[in-house]
Structures are given as C-alpha cells and as structure tokens.
C-alpha cells in the first residue's frame, strides 16, 4: 500500500480508521434538486445527520465551510486507467489516476474493461479487478466492452450482470475497425441482449468504415500529421453513427447511452432521434470538449498536436465548447465525463509519419469539474444544481448507485466536496497530479475548485493538501434494472418542441457571446436561491431569457404545488425529466 507523504494523519484523526467523525458546518449544501443551508455530520463513512444545531459526540473534527458549497463528490463515468491500446499503455494507472481524480473533486470513477477480440469477457473483467482493487484511492465501478460477438459472449454478459460480478453496462464500438468495432448485426444483437438483461448499452458512435477509407485516402495524399486524424472523421461521420445507433436501439426496444459526444452535429442528431425513441437515450460529453477545441491539431509542434488526439476528435469549430456547455445546461446532454486516457510523449510519437497510429486519448479526470465550473457556472450558463447533476447525480442515477452516491443526504456515502467558488488557480502540467507530461488545458485560469474532498468519510484533500492512501477505495457493484433507466416513467418519450437554434442571444450574453468570467455571476446564482422557512431553497436552473413568457409546463422547470401562491423566486425548482428527456431540441 502506497501512502502519500502527508497521508498518515489528518489533524489528529487517523485516516486508516473507519471510525472517523467529521462535522461540516456553515456551508450551503448543493444537490441536483436544490440548495439548503445546513450542517453535515459524518461517521463511519456515512452521512448520519443533516441540519442545524446537530448533537454530535466529542472528538469530532470540524470543517468550517462558511462561504463554501457542500456538494456530492464527482462521479466520472468514463475513464481508461492501465489500458493498453495502439502499442502503448496509459500513463495513469489506477493509483495515479484516482489520486488525480480526488484532487479535482471526483470521488467515484467508472472504468472500462476492454477485452481483445476473442478474449473471454470474464477473463478481462478479472484482469481489471486485479489491476484496480489494490490501487484505487476512491470507489470505482466497471463497464465491460463487447468487442466481438458470439453465443459465448452473450452467455458471459448474462454472468456479468449477476450479483457475483456487479456489472450493469456494456460498451460497443462503431469505430476502430479491425480491433473493437462491431458490425450493425452484431451491434443489434449486443444491444438486444442488454435490453433483455435490463443492462444499459453504451456506444462509441462513429462510422468506422468511412474513417478507414478516409484514412487511406489522406495518407495516400501525403497527409500524415495529427490534423489528418480530425480530417478523417468530421462531424458528419459522428452524427451519422449517432442516428444509426439510436435506430438500432429503438429496433431492439432498448435504452441507449452514447459516450463522448464531441460535436454540435452529433447532439442535433441525438435530439432528432429522441422524437422516435421508445426508451430513454442519454448523451455524455467530455471535459476536453468544453475546455478546448480542435484548432490544436494544426499546431506545428507534433508533441502539442498529437497530445490532443482522441476519438471522436476535438472539433475546429470555435463555437463548439460553449454549445456543448449549453447542451448540458438544457438537458440535451446529461453527463460530463473525462475519457481520461493519457499517453506520454514517447507513446504519442508512435504515430509520427502516420496519424492513424497515434495512441488516442487525453487527460481530464483531474480538471473535469473545475473546467465545467469555469465554462458553465462562472459564465452564467448553468447554476450550481445543474452542475451537480451533470458531474455527479445523473451518473449515480443512470448506473444505479443513487442515492448511495451522488447526493448529500442522510444514509448516503460520505463522498463530499467542499467547493470554494473563489479559489483560483492556473492549470498546468507542472503542478497537476496526473502522471502524464502534458495537459490539454495548459495555462487556463479557473476560478472555483475543491478545498476539501471527503472520500468515504476520510478527508483526502485537506485545505488543498492531498492526503490519499492507495487501495482504500472499493469496487462498486452496479445492479441491473436501474429505476431511472427502466422505470415505468421512461416508457413513453415522444413529446418535443421544435428545434431551437444552435446559437441564441439571452440576457446572459453580450453581443451573442458568453459573459466573461466573473465571480459576481456565481454570487448572483447563490443569492437568487431564496431560503425558505424550512431551510431549503430551490434552484433557478438555466437562466431564463424571459421568465414571464417561458412556458413552465413544457420546460425542465416547474412550480412546486406546495408553494403555489408564493413569490415564484422561491418556488421554482428543477424537475429532472424521466430518462433525461428534455423539452425542445438543441
């Protein structure tokens, strides 16, 4: 077991003990459905009390969260630690990767078991458990890739969803021809099996055949540098596959989760397909997508350009990052992951002279939450409640970890972030906790970040000082038949408004562009959340362009019945549409 140099004790509390007692006082608790001024008492890794004037035992450590937000720890639904691909192995292993996750406010990750073609899924699962169990600094779950198809694979899927293994999601690839890609027939069979098992199918949506042919043509034309990666798989190649994946899922009467959506075209295709879907469809984007763009592929420095290569690629359209943040805010996308899959410079150089051989992947597990806060909350596009939803709560619900994870409430796991909205830093590879020697967000100044991070009741980021212990995380079994995915409320999905424009003006825009980062915007969010006599408040959600004209009945906001007749400022609350369905199209 590896212990950080400062990890032996925390203010006199032995962090190896399961008997930690901790009080977080004077903060504002932010959940996905509201904000409450209350204290939080933690014991044995569980939240035991939430409220004011709590009676607590002696010897309890107190964290004063005055002026801070107390939020559920982040859940990153998409990481790749210790993955071998394209002749290289990722820089971040399960210790260094989860260590970096905790440093950034993430307390749970879900990684991907990716079998080789012909390999037993159970064997690959066992390999991942062996790699991770003794290294993780926080809790983790596993998705399992279906990279080939046969009756044996189908049988093993049925075994993996059992209590013994605890897997409720399977990932299929429409790209990576000749390695992980399934053809449409096999993809249909795999999705159909997921539906029968009440598991959730995930899809990497890109047209692998088009990518392969475009790659051949580009290399023949002498295009060998990293920009060829983006040129071989433009937005249309992604959006076509998104639509096709939705059609196949609908034919199989199955829900669907599309990973790492990277373009406006892909999100538009998803929203159009949702009009026809019988089951819910969820869309995930990445920290990379909202934090940077594809102009880096044309950088004259190979190291710089190659460090940004991932699939689907970053898009050169400069309006993409803000558009994806708006999609998250408007519930056209439901989650933000990192797809953390890092490679050292020497590994990226495998693709010098042939862009198709550059190992795919970027960083993001450490910076995911601060990047979205900077791009989403500080600009006024989303409020803190929606931030909690897309960084934590929605993943907990979709993967059936709710309310154990993703919520600050009595009996939930004590995975908590004390977030300082005024904390400033400049992101740089020189100071990040990840093992990789490059950061795609290099030089970005962010305002807002974790001051304390509590993992299963242990203070693992202590006033900015990282205090993690290798191997203290545990494997999370994710039960099938998630009520959020397969519940009765998700059986009908057909009512949508007309397509909204991709860019629009609002009171939160200046000349059609986002307002510059300003702490006053965050303060305005918080001040606008009026506290009721019970101590609870209700979020305003996405800022309204015209609150008097907005049709609340057909939006993601509703007036709570118990507060009818009150000032609407105190009675508007977020209503999470079943299955992540939203009114209107992006």
C-alpha positions as CSV (number, residue, x, y, z in Angstrom):
1,X,0.0,0.0,0.0
2,X,1.4,3.4,-1.0
3,X,0.7,6.3,1.3
4,X,1.2,10.0,0.3
5,X,3.9,11.6,2.4
6,X,1.2,13.6,4.3
7,X,-1.4,10.9,4.5
8,X,-0.7,9.3,7.8
9,X,-3.0,11.5,9.8
10,X,-5.4,14.4,9.3
11,X,-5.4,16.9,12.2
12,X,-5.1,14.1,14.7
13,X,-7.6,11.8,13.1
14,X,-6.2,8.5,11.8
15,X,-7.4,8.3,8.2
16,X,-6.9,4.5,8.3
17,X,-9.6,4.2,10.9
18,X,-13.2,3.5,9.8
19,X,-14.4,5.4,12.9
20,X,-13.8,9.0,11.6
21,X,-16.2,11.6,12.9
22,X,-16.5,14.7,10.9
23,X,-18.8,17.8,11.0
24,X,-19.0,20.2,8.1
25,X,-20.7,23.3,9.3
26,X,-21.9,26.7,8.0
27,X,-21.9,25.6,4.3
28,X,-24.6,25.6,1.7
29,X,-25.5,22.0,0.6
30,X,-26.0,21.8,-3.2
31,X,-27.8,18.8,-4.6
32,X,-29.2,18.4,-8.1
33,X,-32.7,19.5,-6.9
34,X,-32.0,22.3,-4.5
35,X,-29.8,24.2,-2.1
36,X,-30.0,24.0,1.7
37,X,-28.2,25.9,4.4
38,X,-27.3,23.0,6.8
39,X,-24.5,21.2,8.6
40,X,-23.4,17.7,7.8
41,X,-22.3,15.1,10.3
42,X,-20.4,12.1,9.1
43,X,-19.5,8.9,11.0
44,X,-18.1,5.5,9.7
45,X,-18.0,6.8,6.2
46,X,-21.8,7.5,6.1
47,X,-23.7,10.8,6.4
48,X,-25.6,10.4,9.7
49,X,-27.2,13.9,10.2
50,X,-28.1,16.9,8.0
51,X,-29.5,20.0,9.6
52,X,-28.8,22.8,12.1
53,X,-27.9,22.6,15.8
54,X,-26.8,19.0,15.5
55,X,-25.9,17.0,18.6
56,X,-22.6,15.3,17.9
57,X,-20.2,13.3,20.0
58,X,-16.9,14.6,21.3
59,X,-13.7,14.1,19.4
60,X,-15.4,15.1,16.2
61,X,-13.3,17.1,13.7
62,X,-15.0,20.2,12.4
63,X,-14.6,21.8,8.9
64,X,-15.9,25.4,8.7
65,X,-17.5,25.7,5.2
66,X,-18.7,29.3,5.6
67,X,-18.9,30.9,2.2
68,X,-18.4,27.4,0.6
69,X,-20.7,24.9,-1.2
70,X,-21.0,21.4,0.1
71,X,-21.7,19.1,-2.9
72,X,-21.7,15.4,-3.7
73,X,-18.3,14.1,-4.8
74,X,-18.0,14.0,-8.6
75,X,-18.7,10.8,-10.5
76,X,-16.6,10.4,-13.6
77,X,-18.5,7.8,-15.8
78,X,-15.7,7.4,-18.3
79,X,-12.1,6.7,-17.6
80,X,-9.4,4.4,-19.0
81,X,-6.6,3.6,-16.5
82,X,-3.9,1.0,-17.3
83,X,-5.3,0.5,-20.7
84,X,-3.1,-1.0,-23.5
85,X,-4.0,0.2,-26.9
86,X,-2.3,1.0,-30.2
87,X,1.1,-0.3,-28.9
88,X,1.1,1.8,-25.8
89,X,0.0,1.8,-22.2
90,X,-1.7,4.7,-20.5
91,X,0.4,6.8,-18.2
92,X,-2.2,7.0,-15.4
93,X,-2.6,3.7,-13.5
94,X,-5.4,3.1,-11.1
95,X,-3.5,4.7,-8.2
96,X,-2.2,7.8,-10.0
97,X,-5.5,8.2,-11.9
98,X,-7.8,8.0,-8.9
99,X,-5.3,10.2,-6.9
100,X,-5.7,12.9,-9.6
101,X,-9.5,12.4,-9.6
102,X,-9.7,13.0,-5.9
103,X,-7.5,16.1,-6.2
104,X,-10.1,17.5,-8.6
105,X,-13.2,16.7,-6.6
106,X,-14.1,13.3,-8.1
107,X,-14.8,10.6,-5.6
108,X,-16.0,7.8,-7.8
109,X,-14.9,6.7,-11.3
110,X,-16.3,4.1,-13.7
111,X,-13.6,2.5,-15.9
112,X,-13.9,0.3,-19.0
113,X,-12.9,-3.4,-19.2
114,X,-11.9,-3.8,-22.9
115,X,-11.3,-7.4,-24.0
116,X,-9.3,-8.1,-27.0
117,X,-11.2,-9.8,-29.9
118,X,-11.8,-13.4,-29.0
119,X,-10.9,-12.9,-25.3
120,X,-13.3,-14.0,-22.6
121,X,-15.2,-11.1,-21.1
122,X,-14.9,-12.8,-17.7
123,X,-11.2,-13.1,-18.0
124,X,-10.8,-9.4,-19.0
125,X,-13.0,-8.4,-16.1
126,X,-10.8,-10.4,-13.7
127,X,-7.7,-8.7,-15.1
128,X,-9.2,-5.3,-14.5
129,X,-10.2,-6.1,-10.9
130,X,-6.7,-7.4,-10.3
131,X,-5.2,-4.2,-11.6
132,X,-7.5,-1.9,-9.7
133,X,-8.5,-3.3,-6.4
134,X,-5.3,-2.7,-4.5
135,X,-4.5,0.7,-6.1
136,X,-7.7,2.8,-6.2
137,X,-7.8,5.8,-3.9
138,X,-11.6,6.2,-4.3
139,X,-14.5,3.9,-5.1
140,X,-14.8,2.6,-8.7
141,X,-17.2,0.6,-10.9
142,X,-16.7,-1.1,-14.2
143,X,-18.4,-1.1,-17.6
144,X,-17.4,-4.0,-19.9
145,X,-16.7,-3.7,-23.6
146,X,-18.3,-6.1,-26.1
147,X,-15.6,-6.1,-28.7
148,X,-16.7,-9.3,-30.5
149,X,-19.9,-11.3,-30.7
150,X,-20.7,-15.0,-30.3
151,X,-23.0,-17.1,-28.2
152,X,-20.2,-17.4,-25.6
153,X,-20.1,-13.6,-25.3
154,X,-23.8,-13.4,-24.8
155,X,-23.6,-16.1,-22.1
156,X,-20.8,-14.2,-20.3
157,X,-22.9,-11.0,-20.4
158,X,-25.6,-12.8,-18.5
159,X,-23.0,-13.9,-15.9
160,X,-21.5,-10.4,-15.6
161,X,-24.8,-8.8,-14.6
162,X,-25.2,-11.2,-11.7
163,X,-24.6,-10.3,-8.1
164,X,-21.2,-12.1,-8.2
165,X,-19.8,-9.6,-10.7
166,X,-22.0,-6.5,-10.5
167,X,-21.9,-5.0,-14.0
168,X,-24.9,-3.2,-15.5
169,X,-23.5,-1.6,-18.6
170,X,-21.7,-2.8,-21.7
171,X,-19.9,-0.7,-24.3
172,X,-19.9,-1.4,-28.1
173,X,-17.8,0.3,-30.7
174,X,-18.9,1.5,-34.1
175,X,-15.3,2.6,-34.8
176,X,-11.8,1.1,-34.5
177,X,-12.3,-1.2,-37.5
178,X,-10.4,-4.5,-37.2
179,X,-9.9,-4.1,-33.4
180,X,-13.0,-3.4,-31.3
181,X,-15.7,-2.5,-33.9
182,X,-18.9,-4.5,-34.3
183,X,-20.9,-4.5,-37.5
184,X,-24.6,-3.5,-37.3
185,X,-25.9,-7.0,-37.0
186,X,-23.6,-7.8,-34.0
187,X,-24.3,-4.4,-32.5
188,X,-28.1,-5.1,-32.7
189,X,-27.6,-8.5,-31.0
190,X,-25.5,-6.9,-28.2
191,X,-28.0,-4.1,-27.6
192,X,-30.9,-6.5,-27.7
193,X,-29.1,-8.7,-25.1
194,X,-28.6,-5.6,-22.9
195,X,-32.3,-4.8,-23.0
196,X,-33.2,-8.4,-22.1
197,X,-30.8,-8.3,-19.2
198,X,-32.0,-4.8,-18.1
199,X,-28.5,-3.6,-18.5
200,X,-27.5,-0.3,-20.3
201,X,-25.8,-0.5,-23.7
202,X,-23.2,2.2,-24.4
203,X,-22.0,3.1,-27.8
204,X,-18.9,4.8,-29.3
205,X,-20.7,6.4,-32.2
206,X,-18.5,7.0,-35.3
207,X,-18.7,5.3,-38.7
208,X,-15.6,3.1,-38.7
209,X,-15.8,2.1,-42.4
210,X,-15.8,5.8,-43.5
211,X,-12.9,6.6,-41.1
212,X,-10.9,3.7,-42.5
213,X,-11.4,4.7,-46.1
214,X,-10.8,8.4,-45.4
215,X,-7.5,7.5,-43.6
216,X,-6.3,5.5,-46.6
217,X,-7.0,8.5,-48.9
218,X,-5.4,11.1,-46.6
219,X,-2.2,9.0,-46.2
220,X,-2.0,8.4,-49.9
221,X,-2.3,12.2,-50.4
222,X,0.6,12.8,-48.1
223,X,-1.4,14.0,-45.1
224,X,0.4,12.2,-42.2
225,X,0.4,14.7,-39.3
226,X,-2.1,14.9,-36.5
227,X,-4.5,17.1,-38.4
228,X,-5.3,14.1,-40.6
229,X,-6.9,12.5,-37.5
230,X,-9.6,15.2,-37.5
231,X,-9.9,15.3,-41.3
232,X,-10.6,11.5,-41.4
233,X,-13.6,11.7,-39.1
234,X,-15.5,15.0,-39.4
235,X,-18.8,15.8,-37.6
236,X,-20.9,14.1,-40.2
237,X,-19.1,10.8,-39.5
238,X,-20.1,11.1,-35.9
239,X,-23.7,12.3,-36.4
240,X,-24.5,9.5,-38.8
241,X,-23.4,6.9,-36.3
242,X,-25.4,8.6,-33.5
243,X,-28.5,8.4,-35.6
244,X,-27.8,4.8,-36.6
245,X,-27.1,3.7,-33.0
246,X,-30.4,5.2,-32.0
247,X,-32.3,3.4,-34.8
248,X,-30.7,0.1,-33.8
249,X,-31.5,0.7,-30.1
250,X,-35.1,1.6,-31.0
251,X,-35.5,-1.6,-33.1
252,X,-34.3,-3.5,-30.0
253,X,-36.6,-1.6,-27.7
254,X,-33.6,-0.7,-25.7
255,X,-32.4,2.4,-23.8
256,X,-29.0,3.8,-25.0
257,X,-26.1,5.7,-23.7
258,X,-23.9,7.4,-26.2
259,X,-20.4,8.1,-24.9
260,X,-18.1,11.2,-25.5
261,X,-20.3,13.2,-27.9
262,X,-18.0,15.8,-29.4
263,X,-19.9,17.9,-31.9
264,X,-23.0,20.1,-32.3
265,X,-24.0,17.8,-35.3
266,X,-23.9,14.8,-33.1
267,X,-26.1,16.4,-30.4
268,X,-28.6,17.6,-33.0
269,X,-28.8,14.0,-34.4
270,X,-29.4,12.7,-30.9
271,X,-32.2,15.2,-30.3
272,X,-33.9,14.5,-33.6
273,X,-33.7,10.7,-32.9
274,X,-35.2,11.2,-29.5
275,X,-38.5,12.1,-31.1
276,X,-38.8,8.4,-32.2
277,X,-37.2,6.6,-29.3
278,X,-39.4,4.2,-27.3
279,X,-36.8,4.1,-24.5
280,X,-34.6,6.8,-23.0
281,X,-31.3,7.8,-24.6
282,X,-28.5,9.5,-22.7
283,X,-25.7,11.6,-24.0
284,X,-22.3,12.2,-22.5
285,X,-19.7,14.8,-23.4
286,X,-16.2,15.4,-22.1
287,X,-14.2,18.0,-20.2
288,X,-12.0,18.2,-23.3
289,X,-14.9,19.1,-25.4
290,X,-16.0,22.1,-23.3
291,X,-12.4,23.1,-22.3
292,X,-10.6,23.3,-25.6
293,X,-11.0,22.7,-29.4
294,X,-9.6,21.1,-32.5
295,X,-7.5,24.0,-33.7
296,X,-4.6,22.4,-31.8
297,X,-4.3,19.7,-34.5
298,X,-2.7,22.1,-36.8
299,X,-0.1,23.2,-34.3
300,X,3.4,23.0,-35.9
301,X,4.7,21.1,-32.8
302,X,4.0,17.4,-33.2
303,X,4.0,16.8,-29.5
304,X,1.4,19.5,-28.9
305,X,-0.9,18.4,-31.8
306,X,-0.6,14.7,-31.0
307,X,-1.4,15.3,-27.3
308,X,-4.9,16.4,-28.3
309,X,-5.7,13.4,-30.4
310,X,-8.7,11.4,-29.2
311,X,-11.7,9.9,-30.8
312,X,-14.1,11.3,-31.8
313,X,-11.7,14.3,-32.2
314,X,-12.0,17.8,-30.9
315,X,-13.8,20.0,-33.4
316,X,-12.2,23.0,-35.0
317,X,-15.5,25.0,-34.9
318,X,-14.7,27.6,-32.2
319,X,-18.4,27.7,-31.1
320,X,-18.4,24.0,-30.1
321,X,-17.3,24.3,-26.5
322,X,-19.9,26.8,-25.5
323,X,-22.6,25.0,-27.4
324,X,-21.8,21.8,-25.5
325,X,-22.0,23.5,-22.2
326,X,-25.4,24.9,-23.2
327,X,-26.5,21.3,-24.2
328,X,-25.5,20.2,-20.7
329,X,-27.4,23.1,-19.1
330,X,-30.5,22.5,-21.2
331,X,-30.5,18.7,-20.6
332,X,-29.9,17.9,-24.2
333,X,-26.8,16.1,-22.8
334,X,-27.0,14.5,-19.3
335,X,-23.4,13.9,-18.2
336,X,-19.9,15.1,-18.5
337,X,-17.0,12.5,-18.2
338,X,-13.3,12.8,-18.8
339,X,-12.5,9.8,-21.1
340,X,-9.1,10.1,-19.3
341,X,-6.8,8.0,-21.4
342,X,-3.3,9.6,-21.1
343,X,-0.1,8.7,-23.0
344,X,3.4,10.1,-22.6
345,X,5.1,11.9,-25.4
346,X,7.2,8.9,-26.3
347,X,4.0,6.9,-26.8
348,X,2.3,9.6,-28.9
349,X,5.4,9.6,-31.2
350,X,4.4,6.1,-32.3
351,X,2.3,8.0,-34.8
352,X,4.9,10.2,-36.2
353,X,4.6,9.9,-40.0
354,X,1.2,8.2,-39.8
355,X,-1.6,10.0,-37.8
356,X,-3.6,6.8,-37.6
357,X,-1.0,5.2,-35.3
358,X,-1.1,8.0,-32.7
359,X,-2.5,6.4,-29.5
360,X,-5.9,8.0,-28.8
361,X,-6.5,9.8,-25.5
362,X,-6.2,13.0,-23.4
363,X,-6.3,14.0,-19.7
364,X,-9.3,15.3,-17.9
365,X,-10.1,13.3,-14.7
366,X,-8.4,15.9,-12.5
367,X,-9.7,19.0,-14.3
368,X,-13.2,17.9,-15.3
369,X,-15.1,19.7,-12.5
370,X,-13.1,22.9,-12.4
371,X,-13.2,23.3,-16.2
372,X,-17.0,22.9,-16.3
373,X,-17.5,25.3,-13.4
374,X,-15.4,27.8,-15.2
375,X,-17.1,27.4,-18.5
376,X,-20.6,26.7,-17.2
377,X,-21.3,28.3,-13.9
378,X,-18.9,31.3,-14.0
379,X,-20.4,32.3,-17.3
380,X,-24.0,32.1,-16.1
381,X,-25.0,29.2,-18.4
382,X,-25.8,26.8,-15.6
383,X,-26.5,27.1,-11.9
384,X,-24.7,25.0,-9.2
385,X,-27.6,22.5,-9.0
386,X,-27.3,21.6,-12.7
387,X,-23.5,21.4,-12.2
388,X,-24.1,18.8,-9.5
389,X,-26.5,16.9,-11.8
390,X,-24.1,16.6,-14.8
391,X,-20.9,15.9,-12.8
392,X,-22.4,13.5,-10.2
393,X,-26.1,12.9,-9.6
394,X,-27.1,11.8,-13.1
395,X,-24.3,9.2,-13.3
396,X,-25.4,7.9,-9.9
397,X,-29.0,7.5,-11.1
398,X,-28.2,6.0,-14.5
399,X,-25.8,3.5,-13.2
400,X,-28.0,2.6,-10.2
401,X,-25.8,4.0,-7.5
402,X,-28.3,6.5,-6.3
403,X,-28.8,7.7,-3.6
404,X,-25.7,5.9,-2.1
405,X,-23.7,8.1,-4.4
406,X,-24.4,11.5,-6.0
407,X,-26.3,13.1,-3.1
408,X,-25.6,14.8,0.2
409,X,-28.3,13.2,2.4
410,X,-28.7,11.1,5.5
411,X,-27.6,7.5,4.8
412,X,-25.7,8.4,1.7
413,X,-21.9,7.6,1.4
414,X,-19.8,10.5,2.8
415,X,-18.3,11.4,-0.6
416,X,-18.4,15.1,-0.4
417,X,-16.6,18.1,-1.9
418,X,-16.4,21.4,-0.1
419,X,-16.2,23.8,-3.0
420,X,-14.7,27.2,-2.8
421,X,-16.2,29.4,-5.6
422,X,-13.4,31.9,-5.2
423,X,-10.5,29.5,-5.3
424,X,-8.2,30.5,-8.2
425,X,-5.5,28.5,-10.0
426,X,-3.9,28.2,-13.4
427,X,-3.9,24.7,-14.8
428,X,-0.5,23.4,-15.7
429,X,1.2,20.0,-16.2
430,X,3.9,21.2,-13.9
431,X,1.6,21.1,-10.9
432,X,-1.2,18.6,-11.8
433,X,-1.3,15.2,-10.0
434,X,-1.6,13.1,-13.2
435,X,1.3,11.0,-14.4
436,X,1.2,12.3,-18.0
437,X,3.6,15.0,-19.0
438,X,1.1,17.2,-20.9
439,X,-2.2,19.0,-20.1
440,X,-4.6,20.0,-22.8
441,X,-5.9,22.8,-20.6
442,X,-2.4,24.2,-20.0
443,X,-2.4,27.9,-18.9
444,X,-6.2,28.2,-18.4
445,X,-7.1,30.3,-15.4
446,X,-10.0,28.8,-13.4
447,X,-12.0,30.3,-10.5
448,X,-13.7,27.8,-8.3
449,X,-12.5,24.4,-7.0
450,X,-12.3,21.9,-4.2
451,X,-10.9,23.0,-0.9
452,X,-11.7,19.7,0.9
453,X,-12.6,16.4,-0.6
454,X,-14.0,13.6,1.6
455,X,-14.0,10.1,0.3
456,X,-16.0,7.6,2.4
457,X,-15.7,9.9,5.4
458,X,-11.9,10.4,5.1
459,X,-10.5,13.9,4.4
460,X,-8.4,13.2,1.3
461,X,-7.9,16.8,0.1
462,X,-7.4,18.8,3.3
463,X,-7.5,22.5,2.7
464,X,-5.8,22.0,-0.7
465,X,-3.3,19.4,0.6
466,X,-3.7,15.9,-1.0
467,X,-3.8,13.1,1.5
468,X,-4.8,9.9,-0.3
469,X,-4.0,6.2,0.5
470,X,-3.5,3.7,-2.2
471,X,-6.0,0.8,-2.1
472,X,-8.6,2.4,0.2
473,X,-11.2,2.6,-2.5
474,X,-13.6,-0.3,-3.0
475,X,-15.3,-1.8,-6.0
476,X,-18.9,-0.8,-6.5
477,X,-21.3,-3.3,-7.9
478,X,-23.8,-1.6,-10.2
479,X,-27.1,-3.5,-10.1
480,X,-29.2,-4.0,-13.3
481,X,-32.7,-2.7,-13.9
482,X,-31.9,0.9,-12.8
483,X,-35.2,2.5,-11.9
484,X,-34.0,5.7,-13.6
485,X,-33.4,3.9,-16.9
486,X,-36.0,1.1,-16.8
487,X,-38.7,2.6,-14.6
488,X,-42.3,3.0,-15.7
489,X,-41.9,6.7,-16.1
490,X,-39.5,6.1,-19.0
491,X,-41.8,4.0,-21.2
492,X,-43.1,6.9,-23.3
493,X,-40.8,9.5,-25.0
494,X,-42.4,11.4,-27.8
495,X,-43.3,14.9,-26.9
496,X,-40.8,17.5,-28.1
497,X,-40.9,21.1,-29.2
498,X,-39.4,22.4,-32.4
499,X,-35.6,22.5,-32.9
500,X,-34.1,25.5,-31.2
501,X,-31.3,27.4,-32.9
502,X,-27.7,26.3,-32.1
503,X,-26.7,29.8,-31.0
504,X,-29.0,32.3,-29.5
505,X,-29.0,35.5,-27.6
506,X,-30.1,35.8,-24.0
507,X,-29.8,38.2,-21.1
508,X,-26.7,36.2,-20.1
509,X,-24.9,37.0,-23.4
510,X,-23.0,40.0,-24.5
511,X,-23.3,40.5,-28.3
512,X,-24.1,36.8,-28.7
513,X,-21.0,35.6,-26.8
514,X,-20.6,34.4,-23.3
515,X,-20.1,36.8,-20.5
516,X,-16.5,37.0,-19.3
517,X,-15.8,35.0,-16.1
518,X,-17.0,37.0,-13.1
519,X,-17.4,35.8,-9.5
520,X,-20.3,38.1,-9.2
521,X,-22.3,35.8,-11.5
522,X,-21.7,32.9,-9.1
523,X,-22.7,35.0,-6.2
524,X,-25.8,36.1,-8.1
525,X,-26.7,32.4,-8.6
526,X,-26.4,31.8,-4.9
527,X,-28.1,34.9,-3.7
528,X,-31.0,34.3,-6.0
529,X,-31.8,31.0,-4.3
530,X,-34.0,32.2,-1.6
531,X,-34.1,30.1,1.6
532,X,-37.5,29.0,2.8
533,X,-38.5,28.7,6.4
534,X,-37.6,25.1,6.4
535,X,-34.0,26.0,5.4
536,X,-34.3,24.6,1.9
537,X,-34.1,26.6,-1.3
538,X,-35.0,25.8,-4.8
539,X,-32.7,26.4,-7.8
540,X,-33.3,28.6,-10.7
541,X,-31.6,26.3,-13.1
542,X,-30.6,27.6,-16.5
543,X,-31.1,31.4,-16.6
544,X,-34.3,32.2,-18.4
545,X,-34.3,34.5,-21.3
546,X,-37.8,35.8,-20.5
547,X,-39.2,34.2,-17.3
548,X,-42.6,35.9,-17.8
549,X,-43.1,34.3,-21.2
550,X,-41.5,30.9,-20.6
551,X,-43.9,28.0,-20.6
552,X,-43.1,26.4,-17.4
553,X,-45.4,23.4,-18.0
554,X,-43.3,22.4,-21.1
555,X,-39.9,23.1,-19.7
556,X,-37.4,21.5,-17.4
557,X,-38.7,23.7,-14.6
558,X,-41.9,23.5,-12.7
559,X,-43.7,25.4,-10.0
560,X,-43.9,23.2,-6.9
561,X,-47.5,22.6,-5.8
562,X,-46.7,23.1,-2.1
563,X,-45.6,26.7,-2.7
564,X,-48.3,27.9,-5.1
565,X,-49.2,31.5,-4.4
566,X,-45.7,32.3,-3.2
567,X,-43.2,34.5,-5.0
568,X,-42.0,32.4,-7.9
569,X,-38.4,33.1,-7.0
570,X,-38.9,30.9,-4.0
571,X,-41.0,28.2,-5.7
572,X,-39.2,27.4,-8.9
573,X,-37.4,24.1,-8.7
574,X,-35.6,21.8,-11.1
575,X,-37.6,18.9,-12.5
576,X,-35.4,16.2,-13.9
577,X,-37.3,14.8,-16.9
578,X,-37.6,11.0,-16.9
579,X,-34.7,9.4,-18.8
580,X,-33.0,12.7,-19.3
581,X,-35.7,13.8,-21.8
582,X,-35.9,17.5,-22.4
583,X,-38.4,19.8,-23.9
584,X,-37.4,21.2,-27.2
585,X,-34.4,20.3,-29.3
586,X,-31.0,21.8,-29.1
